[in-house]
Amino acid sequence: MQFKFHKYQATGNDFVIIDNRDDHFPKDRTSLIQKLCHRKFGIGSDGLILLEPSTLANFTMTFYNPDGSQSFCGNGSRAVVSYAQSIGLIQIAGSFEAYDGIHETKIAGNLIQIKMAEVHNGRPILNGTFIDTGSPHYVEFVENLMEIDVVQKGRKLRHAAVFGPEGSNINYVEKIGDGKISVRTYERGVENETLSCGTGVTASAIVAANNGMGNAIAIHTPGGNLSVWFEQKETDYDNIWLEGPAELVFSGNINL
Protein backbone atom coordinates (compact mmCIF):
# COMPACT_ATOMS: atom_id res chain seq x y z
CA MET A 1 0.00 0.00 0.00
CA GLN A 2 1.54 3.31 -1.11
CA PHE A 3 0.51 6.82 -0.08
CA LYS A 4 1.50 10.20 -1.45
CA PHE A 5 2.10 12.57 1.47
CA HIS A 6 3.13 16.13 2.19
CA LYS A 7 5.04 17.15 5.30
CA TYR A 8 4.17 20.63 6.59
CA GLN A 9 5.28 22.60 9.62
CA ALA A 10 3.47 25.47 11.32
CA THR A 11 5.72 27.19 13.89
CA GLY A 12 7.48 23.89 14.47
CA ASN A 13 4.31 21.82 14.85
CA ASP A 14 4.75 19.29 12.02
CA PHE A 15 2.07 17.31 10.20
CA VAL A 16 1.68 14.61 7.58
CA ILE A 17 -1.01 15.65 5.10
CA ILE A 18 -2.69 13.17 2.74
CA ASP A 19 -5.20 14.13 0.05
CA ASN A 20 -8.08 11.75 0.76
CA ARG A 21 -10.73 13.21 -1.53
CA ASP A 22 -11.06 9.81 -3.19
CA ASP A 23 -11.56 8.12 0.21
CA HIS A 24 -8.65 5.67 -0.27
CA PHE A 25 -7.14 6.01 3.22
CA PRO A 26 -8.18 3.27 5.70
CA LYS A 27 -9.22 5.50 8.61
CA ASP A 28 -10.22 2.53 10.74
CA ARG A 29 -6.57 1.39 10.98
CA THR A 30 -5.35 3.21 14.06
CA SER A 31 -2.05 1.34 13.92
CA LEU A 32 -1.40 2.79 10.45
CA ILE A 33 -2.02 6.32 11.69
CA GLN A 34 0.35 5.71 14.59
CA LYS A 35 3.02 4.32 12.26
CA LEU A 36 2.84 7.27 9.85
CA CYS A 37 3.37 9.68 12.76
CA HIS A 38 6.14 7.62 14.36
CA ARG A 39 9.53 9.34 14.10
CA LYS A 40 11.48 6.08 13.85
CA PHE A 41 9.22 3.76 11.85
CA GLY A 42 7.21 6.23 9.79
CA ILE A 43 7.43 9.76 8.42
CA GLY A 44 7.27 11.38 11.84
CA SER A 45 4.91 14.16 12.88
CA ASP A 46 2.76 15.72 15.58
CA GLY A 47 -0.33 14.52 13.75
CA LEU A 48 -1.91 13.18 10.56
CA ILE A 49 -4.28 15.31 8.50
CA LEU A 50 -6.60 13.97 5.82
CA LEU A 51 -7.93 16.54 3.37
CA GLU A 52 -11.43 15.39 2.43
CA PRO A 53 -14.49 16.69 0.56
CA SER A 54 -17.11 18.94 2.11
CA THR A 55 -20.57 20.01 0.98
CA LEU A 56 -20.54 22.95 3.41
CA ALA A 57 -17.06 24.42 2.94
CA ASN A 58 -14.04 24.32 0.62
CA PHE A 59 -12.82 21.08 2.22
CA THR A 60 -12.83 18.99 5.39
CA MET A 61 -9.83 18.61 7.66
CA THR A 62 -9.82 15.28 9.51
CA PHE A 63 -7.12 15.39 12.17
CA TYR A 64 -5.53 12.52 14.12
CA ASN A 65 -3.10 12.80 17.02
CA PRO A 66 -0.07 10.47 16.86
CA ASP A 67 -1.88 8.00 19.12
CA GLY A 68 -4.79 7.81 16.65
CA SER A 69 -7.25 9.91 18.67
CA GLN A 70 -9.12 12.79 17.04
CA SER A 71 -9.45 16.44 18.04
CA PHE A 72 -9.31 19.93 16.57
CA CYS A 73 -5.82 21.26 15.82
CA GLY A 74 -5.15 24.97 15.31
CA ASN A 75 -1.68 24.71 13.80
CA GLY A 76 -2.72 21.69 11.76
CA SER A 77 -5.56 23.77 10.36
CA ARG A 78 -3.12 26.45 9.25
CA ALA A 79 -0.93 23.80 7.62
CA VAL A 80 -3.76 22.16 5.68
CA VAL A 81 -5.09 25.56 4.54
CA SER A 82 -1.65 26.25 3.06
CA TYR A 83 -1.74 22.88 1.30
CA ALA A 84 -5.31 23.45 0.08
CA GLN A 85 -4.23 26.73 -1.47
CA SER A 86 -1.35 24.99 -3.27
CA ILE A 87 -3.77 22.60 -5.01
CA GLY A 88 -6.32 25.30 -5.86
CA LEU A 89 -9.06 24.46 -3.35
CA ILE A 90 -8.85 27.91 -1.80
CA GLN A 91 -7.47 31.26 -2.86
CA ILE A 92 -7.09 34.04 -0.27
CA ALA A 93 -10.19 33.30 1.83
CA GLY A 94 -12.61 30.47 2.41
CA SER A 95 -13.71 27.93 4.99
CA PHE A 96 -13.17 24.33 6.07
CA GLU A 97 -14.92 21.74 8.20
CA ALA A 98 -13.14 20.30 11.24
CA TYR A 99 -13.73 18.24 14.35
CA ASP A 100 -15.51 21.12 16.11
CA GLY A 101 -17.39 22.65 13.16
CA ILE A 102 -16.78 25.08 10.31
CA HIS A 103 -13.93 27.59 10.41
CA GLU A 104 -13.24 30.63 8.25
CA THR A 105 -9.73 31.22 6.95
CA LYS A 106 -7.75 34.00 5.31
CA ILE A 107 -4.31 33.88 3.67
CA ALA A 108 -1.73 36.65 3.40
CA GLY A 109 1.51 35.29 1.94
CA ASN A 110 2.78 32.56 4.25
CA LEU A 111 0.63 33.87 7.13
CA ILE A 112 -2.48 31.78 7.62
CA GLN A 113 -5.37 33.08 9.70
CA ILE A 114 -8.10 30.78 11.00
CA LYS A 115 -11.20 31.71 12.94
CA MET A 116 -11.60 29.58 16.04
CA ALA A 117 -14.90 28.45 17.53
CA GLU A 118 -16.50 30.53 20.27
CA VAL A 119 -14.89 29.86 23.64
CA HIS A 120 -16.57 29.94 27.04
CA ASN A 121 -14.73 31.46 29.96
CA GLY A 122 -12.37 29.03 31.65
CA ARG A 123 -12.67 27.80 35.20
CA PRO A 124 -10.02 27.84 37.93
CA ILE A 125 -8.36 24.46 38.46
CA LEU A 126 -5.29 23.65 40.56
CA ASN A 127 -2.86 26.58 40.06
CA GLY A 128 -4.29 27.68 36.73
CA THR A 129 -7.28 27.74 34.40
CA PHE A 130 -9.00 25.00 32.40
CA ILE A 131 -10.44 26.14 29.08
CA ASP A 132 -11.64 24.43 25.88
CA THR A 133 -10.55 25.96 22.56
CA GLY A 134 -11.55 22.98 20.41
CA SER A 135 -9.21 20.87 22.52
CA PRO A 136 -9.01 20.93 26.34
CA HIS A 137 -6.21 23.02 27.83
CA TYR A 138 -4.84 23.77 31.27
CA VAL A 139 -3.06 27.15 31.42
CA GLU A 140 -0.75 28.14 34.25
CA PHE A 141 1.19 31.42 34.44
CA VAL A 142 4.73 30.98 35.76
CA GLU A 143 8.06 32.76 36.13
CA ASN A 144 11.30 31.58 34.51
CA LEU A 145 9.44 29.57 31.89
CA MET A 146 12.55 28.24 30.17
CA GLU A 147 13.74 26.60 33.40
CA ILE A 148 10.61 24.47 33.77
CA ASP A 149 10.75 20.77 32.89
CA VAL A 150 7.61 20.83 30.75
CA VAL A 151 7.83 17.16 29.80
CA GLN A 152 8.10 15.88 33.36
CA LYS A 153 5.52 18.25 34.83
CA GLY A 154 3.16 18.03 31.86
CA ARG A 155 3.25 14.24 31.67
CA LYS A 156 2.35 13.99 35.33
CA LEU A 157 -0.41 16.61 35.22
CA ARG A 158 -1.93 15.63 31.85
CA HIS A 159 -3.79 12.65 33.40
CA ALA A 160 -4.91 14.43 36.60
CA ALA A 161 -8.34 13.23 37.70
CA VAL A 162 -9.66 16.79 37.75
CA PHE A 163 -9.50 16.85 33.93
CA GLY A 164 -11.68 13.76 33.49
CA PRO A 165 -10.91 10.49 31.70
CA GLU A 166 -9.49 12.08 28.52
CA GLY A 167 -7.08 14.36 30.35
CA SER A 168 -5.86 17.72 29.10
CA ASN A 169 -3.11 19.51 27.23
CA ILE A 170 -0.83 21.44 29.61
CA ASN A 171 0.42 24.98 28.96
CA TYR A 172 2.96 26.98 30.95
CA VAL A 173 2.88 30.70 30.21
CA GLU A 174 5.04 33.69 31.08
CA LYS A 175 4.28 37.35 30.48
CA ILE A 176 7.19 38.87 28.52
CA GLY A 177 5.81 42.34 27.78
CA ASP A 178 2.68 44.40 27.23
CA GLY A 179 0.35 42.17 25.27
CA LYS A 180 3.10 39.56 24.86
CA ILE A 181 3.45 36.09 26.33
CA SER A 182 5.71 33.08 25.92
CA VAL A 183 4.09 29.62 25.88
CA ARG A 184 5.35 26.05 26.18
CA THR A 185 2.91 23.17 25.73
CA TYR A 186 2.77 19.50 26.61
CA GLU A 187 0.33 17.93 24.13
CA ARG A 188 -1.82 14.94 24.94
CA GLY A 189 -1.86 12.41 22.09
CA VAL A 190 1.69 13.45 21.21
CA GLU A 191 2.64 12.80 24.86
CA ASN A 192 5.52 15.23 24.69
CA GLU A 193 6.33 18.91 24.52
CA THR A 194 5.76 20.30 21.03
CA LEU A 195 7.39 23.37 19.56
CA SER A 196 4.01 25.08 19.27
CA CYS A 197 0.30 24.38 19.77
CA GLY A 198 -2.37 26.51 18.08
CA THR A 199 -5.25 25.70 20.41
CA GLY A 200 -2.82 26.01 23.33
CA VAL A 201 -1.65 29.52 22.48
CA THR A 202 -5.29 30.51 21.88
CA ALA A 203 -6.23 29.24 25.33
CA SER A 204 -3.20 31.01 26.82
CA ALA A 205 -4.10 34.29 25.09
CA ILE A 206 -7.63 34.17 26.47
CA VAL A 207 -6.39 33.52 29.99
CA ALA A 208 -3.96 36.43 29.50
CA ALA A 209 -6.94 38.62 28.59
CA ASN A 210 -8.60 37.56 31.83
CA ASN A 211 -5.45 38.82 33.56
CA GLY A 212 -5.89 42.26 32.02
CA MET A 213 -3.53 41.94 29.04
CA GLY A 214 -6.02 43.04 26.37
CA ASN A 215 -7.73 41.28 23.47
CA ALA A 216 -4.79 41.12 21.02
CA ILE A 217 -1.91 38.95 22.19
CA ALA A 218 1.47 38.26 20.57
CA ILE A 219 2.78 34.81 21.47
CA HIS A 220 6.31 33.44 21.38
CA THR A 221 6.72 29.65 21.27
CA PRO A 222 9.86 27.51 20.84
CA GLY A 223 8.83 27.05 17.20
CA GLY A 224 8.10 30.67 16.32
CA ASN A 225 5.68 33.54 16.75
CA LEU A 226 1.89 33.61 16.56
CA SER A 227 -0.84 36.17 17.11
CA VAL A 228 -4.31 35.78 18.62
CA TRP A 229 -7.04 38.41 18.76
CA PHE A 230 -10.70 38.23 19.75
CA GLU A 231 -13.80 39.97 21.08
CA GLN A 232 -14.55 39.57 24.76
CA LYS A 233 -18.11 39.25 26.04
CA GLU A 234 -19.31 38.79 29.63
CA THR A 235 -18.54 35.07 29.87
CA ASP A 236 -17.54 34.17 26.30
CA TYR A 237 -14.97 35.00 23.64
CA ASP A 238 -15.99 35.30 19.99
CA ASN A 239 -14.49 36.31 16.66
CA ILE A 240 -11.26 34.58 17.73
CA TRP A 241 -8.49 34.54 15.14
CA LEU A 242 -5.19 32.66 15.20
CA GLU A 243 -2.43 33.78 12.81
CA GLY A 244 0.97 32.38 12.01
CA PRO A 245 3.16 30.93 9.24
CA ALA A 246 2.90 27.48 7.67
CA GLU A 247 5.06 25.94 4.98
CA LEU A 248 5.77 22.78 3.03
CA VAL A 249 8.84 20.87 4.25
CA PHE A 250 8.86 18.03 1.70
CA SER A 251 6.63 15.61 -0.22
CA GLY A 252 7.06 11.95 -1.00
CA ASN A 253 5.61 8.46 -1.18
CA ILE A 254 5.61 5.88 1.57
CA ASN A 255 4.98 2.15 1.34
CA LEU A 256 3.13 0.61 4.28
C-alpha positions as semicolon CSV with decimal commas, in nm:
position;residue;x (nm);y (nm);z (nm)
1;M;0,000;0,000;0,000
2;Q;0,154;0,331;-0,111
3;F;0,051;0,682;-0,008
4;K;0,150;1,020;-0,145
5;F;0,210;1,257;0,147
6;H;0,313;1,613;0,219
7;K;0,504;1,715;0,530
8;Y;0,417;2,063;0,659
9;Q;0,528;2,260;0,962
10;A;0,347;2,547;1,132
11;T;0,572;2,719;1,389
12;G;0,748;2,389;1,447
13;N;0,431;2,182;1,485
14;D;0,475;1,929;1,202
15;F;0,207;1,731;1,020
16;V;0,168;1,461;0,758
17;I;-0,101;1,565;0,510
18;I;-0,269;1,317;0,274
19;D;-0,520;1,413;0,005
20;N;-0,808;1,175;0,076
21;R;-1,073;1,321;-0,153
22;D;-1,106;0,981;-0,319
23;D;-1,156;0,812;0,021
24;H;-0,865;0,567;-0,027
25;F;-0,714;0,601;0,322
26;P;-0,818;0,327;0,570
27;K;-0,922;0,550;0,861
28;D;-1,022;0,253;1,074
29;R;-0,657;0,139;1,098
30;T;-0,535;0,321;1,406
31;S;-0,205;0,134;1,392
32;L;-0,140;0,279;1,045
33;I;-0,202;0,632;1,169
34;Q;0,035;0,571;1,459
35;K;0,302;0,432;1,226
36;L;0,284;0,727;0,985
37;C;0,337;0,968;1,276
38;H;0,614;0,762;1,436
39;R;0,953;0,934;1,410
40;K;1,148;0,608;1,385
41;F;0,922;0,376;1,185
42;G;0,721;0,623;0,979
43;I;0,743;0,976;0,842
44;G;0,727;1,138;1,184
45;S;0,491;1,416;1,288
46;D;0,276;1,572;1,558
47;G;-0,033;1,452;1,375
48;L;-0,191;1,318;1,056
49;I;-0,428;1,531;0,850
50;L;-0,660;1,397;0,582
51;L;-0,793;1,654;0,337
52;E;-1,143;1,539;0,243
53;P;-1,449;1,669;0,056
54;S;-1,711;1,894;0,211
55;T;-2,057;2,001;0,098
56;L;-2,054;2,295;0,341
57;A;-1,706;2,442;0,294
58;N;-1,404;2,432;0,062
59;F;-1,282;2,108;0,222
60;T;-1,283;1,899;0,539
61;M;-0,983;1,861;0,766
62;T;-0,982;1,528;0,951
63;F;-0,712;1,539;1,217
64;Y;-0,553;1,252;1,412
65;N;-0,310;1,280;1,702
66;P;-0,007;1,047;1,686
67;D;-0,188;0,800;1,912
68;G;-0,479;0,781;1,665
69;S;-0,725;0,991;1,867
70;Q;-0,912;1,279;1,704
71;S;-0,945;1,644;1,804
72;F;-0,931;1,993;1,657
73;C;-0,582;2,126;1,582
74;G;-0,515;2,497;1,531
75;N;-0,168;2,471;1,380
76;G;-0,272;2,169;1,176
77;S;-0,556;2,377;1,036
78;R;-0,312;2,645;0,925
79;A;-0,093;2,380;0,762
80;V;-0,376;2,216;0,568
81;V;-0,509;2,556;0,454
82;S;-0,165;2,625;0,306
83;Y;-0,174;2,288;0,130
84;A;-0,531;2,345;0,008
85;Q;-0,423;2,673;-0,147
86;S;-0,135;2,499;-0,327
87;I;-0,377;2,260;-0,501
88;G;-0,632;2,530;-0,586
89;L;-0,906;2,446;-0,335
90;I;-0,885;2,791;-0,180
91;Q;-0,747;3,126;-0,286
92;I;-0,709;3,404;-0,027
93;A;-1,019;3,330;0,183
94;G;-1,261;3,047;0,241
95;S;-1,371;2,793;0,499
96;F;-1,317;2,433;0,607
97;E;-1,492;2,174;0,820
98;A;-1,314;2,030;1,124
99;Y;-1,373;1,824;1,435
100;D;-1,551;2,112;1,611
101;G;-1,739;2,265;1,316
102;I;-1,678;2,508;1,031
103;H;-1,393;2,759;1,041
104;E;-1,324;3,063;0,825
105;T;-0,973;3,122;0,695
106;K;-0,775;3,400;0,531
107;I;-0,431;3,388;0,367
108;A;-0,173;3,665;0,340
109;G;0,151;3,529;0,194
110;N;0,278;3,256;0,425
111;L;0,063;3,387;0,713
112;I;-0,248;3,178;0,762
113;Q;-0,537;3,308;0,970
114;I;-0,810;3,078;1,100
115;K;-1,120;3,171;1,294
116;M;-1,160;2,958;1,604
117;A;-1,490;2,845;1,753
118;E;-1,650;3,053;2,027
119;V;-1,489;2,986;2,364
120;H;-1,657;2,994;2,704
121;N;-1,473;3,146;2,996
122;G;-1,237;2,903;3,165
123;R;-1,267;2,780;3,520
124;P;-1,002;2,784;3,793
125;I;-0,836;2,446;3,846
126;L;-0,529;2,365;4,056
127;N;-0,286;2,658;4,006
128;G;-0,429;2,768;3,673
129;T;-0,728;2,774;3,440
130;F;-0,900;2,500;3,240
131;I;-1,044;2,614;2,908
132;D;-1,164;2,443;2,588
133;T;-1,055;2,596;2,256
134;G;-1,155;2,298;2,041
135;S;-0,921;2,087;2,252
136;P;-0,901;2,093;2,634
137;H;-0,621;2,302;2,783
138;Y;-0,484;2,377;3,127
139;V;-0,306;2,715;3,142
140;E;-0,075;2,814;3,425
141;F;0,119;3,142;3,444
142;V;0,473;3,098;3,576
143;E;0,806;3,276;3,613
144;N;1,130;3,158;3,451
145;L;0,944;2,957;3,189
146;M;1,255;2,824;3,017
147;E;1,374;2,660;3,340
148;I;1,061;2,447;3,377
149;D;1,075;2,077;3,289
150;V;0,761;2,083;3,075
151;V;0,783;1,716;2,980
152;Q;0,810;1,588;3,336
153;K;0,552;1,825;3,483
154;G;0,316;1,803;3,186
155;R;0,325;1,424;3,167
156;K;0,235;1,399;3,533
157;L;-0,041;1,661;3,522
158;R;-0,193;1,563;3,185
159;H;-0,379;1,265;3,340
160;A;-0,491;1,443;3,660
161;A;-0,834;1,323;3,770
162;V;-0,966;1,679;3,775
163;F;-0,950;1,685;3,393
164;G;-1,168;1,376;3,349
165;P;-1,091;1,049;3,170
166;E;-0,949;1,208;2,852
167;G;-0,708;1,436;3,035
168;S;-0,586;1,772;2,910
169;N;-0,311;1,951;2,723
170;I;-0,083;2,144;2,961
171;N;0,042;2,498;2,896
172;Y;0,296;2,698;3,095
173;V;0,288;3,070;3,021
174;E;0,504;3,369;3,108
175;K;0,428;3,735;3,048
176;I;0,719;3,887;2,852
177;G;0,581;4,234;2,778
178;D;0,268;4,440;2,723
179;G;0,035;4,217;2,527
180;K;0,310;3,956;2,486
181;I;0,345;3,609;2,633
182;S;0,571;3,308;2,592
183;V;0,409;2,962;2,588
184;R;0,535;2,605;2,618
185;T;0,291;2,317;2,573
186;Y;0,277;1,950;2,661
187;E;0,033;1,793;2,413
188;R;-0,182;1,494;2,494
189;G;-0,186;1,241;2,209
190;V;0,169;1,345;2,121
191;E;0,264;1,280;2,486
192;N;0,552;1,523;2,469
193;E;0,633;1,891;2,452
194;T;0,576;2,030;2,103
195;L;0,739;2,337;1,956
196;S;0,401;2,508;1,927
197;C;0,030;2,438;1,977
198;G;-0,237;2,651;1,808
199;T;-0,525;2,570;2,041
200;G;-0,282;2,601;2,333
201;V;-0,165;2,952;2,248
202;T;-0,529;3,051;2,188
203;A;-0,623;2,924;2,533
204;S;-0,320;3,101;2,682
205;A;-0,410;3,429;2,509
206;I;-0,763;3,417;2,647
207;V;-0,639;3,352;2,999
208;A;-0,396;3,643;2,950
209;A;-0,694;3,862;2,859
210;N;-0,860;3,756;3,183
211;N;-0,545;3,882;3,356
212;G;-0,589;4,226;3,202
213;M;-0,353;4,194;2,904
214;G;-0,602;4,304;2,637
215;N;-0,773;4,128;2,347
216;A;-0,479;4,112;2,102
217;I;-0,191;3,895;2,219
218;A;0,147;3,826;2,057
219;I;0,278;3,481;2,147
220;H;0,631;3,344;2,138
221;T;0,672;2,965;2,127
222;P;0,986;2,751;2,084
223;G;0,883;2,705;1,720
224;G;0,810;3,067;1,632
225;N;0,568;3,354;1,675
226;L;0,189;3,361;1,656
227;S;-0,084;3,617;1,711
228;V;-0,431;3,578;1,862
229;W;-0,704;3,841;1,876
230;F;-1,070;3,823;1,975
231;E;-1,380;3,997;2,108
232;Q;-1,455;3,957;2,476
233;K;-1,811;3,925;2,604
234;E;-1,931;3,879;2,963
235;T;-1,854;3,507;2,987
236;D;-1,754;3,417;2,630
237;Y;-1,497;3,500;2,364
238;D;-1,599;3,530;1,999
239;N;-1,449;3,631;1,666
240;I;-1,126;3,458;1,773
241;W;-0,849;3,454;1,514
242;L;-0,519;3,266;1,520
243;E;-0,243;3,378;1,281
244;G;0,097;3,238;1,201
245;P;0,316;3,093;0,924
246;A;0,290;2,748;0,767
247;E;0,506;2,594;0,498
248;L;0,577;2,278;0,303
249;V;0,884;2,087;0,425
250;F;0,886;1,803;0,170
251;S;0,663;1,561;-0,022
252;G;0,706;1,195;-0,100
253;N;0,561;0,846;-0,118
254;I;0,561;0,588;0,157
255;N;0,498;0,215;0,134
256;L;0,313;0,061;0,428
